[in-house]
């Protein structure tokens, strides 16, 4: 994306989920809730992935989402 922008291109990011801070907050609530026995480990992201996702969102000229829910949480 950065190289494309450097040469004057436009970037469209397809983003099927809410912004990573919102997503991680929801996940953390699952981990803190003792009544939820199955923990969604596959939905947690490393710091590096979180950083990259935030950079992609801030670099994109347009962000395509799949639902109004996601649009409301970007």
N, C-alpha and C positions, 0 to 999 in steps of 0.2 A: 504494500500500500504506500509506503513512504517513497519508494522509487517511482512509482506511478505518479504520485503527486508532484514529485520533484520535476518531472517532465511535463507537468501541466494537465495530467489526466484527472478524471473524477473517479471517486471510489464509492461503490455501493457495497455495504456490509449486510449480509443476510444474517439476522440475529433472531433465532427462534425462541429465545428464553428471556426472562426479565434481566435487567442490569445485574451484574455479578454481585454487587453489594446486597441487593435485595434477596437474591437467590441464596447467598451464603447465610444471611440472617434467618431465612426460613429453615435452612438445613440445621443451623445451630439450635433452633427451637426444638427440632426433632431429637437432637442429641441430649438436650437438657430435660426433656419430658420423660420421666420414669415409666409412664404408662405405655409408651411406644417401644415395643420390644425389638422390632426389626429396624435397624438403622440404615439409612440410604447412603452407604459409603461411596457409591459410584458417583454421587452428585457433589462431592467435595472437590475443590480445586486447590492445587498448590499455589504458593505465592507468585511463582513465575507465570503460571497460566492466568491468574487473576490480573497481574500486571499487563500481560499481553492483551487480554480481553478489554481492559480499560483503554489501552492505547489504540486498539482497533476502533472502539466506539468514538474516541475523541478525534481520530484521524479521518474517519469516513465522512464523505460529503452527504451521503444519504444512508439511512438504516432501514432496511426492509424487515418488517415484523410479520408474524403469522396470526396475530390476534390483537384485539383491542386491549386485552389484559396486559400483554407484553408492552404495547405502546404506552400504557399508563404507568409502567414500571421501568422505563428506560431513563 
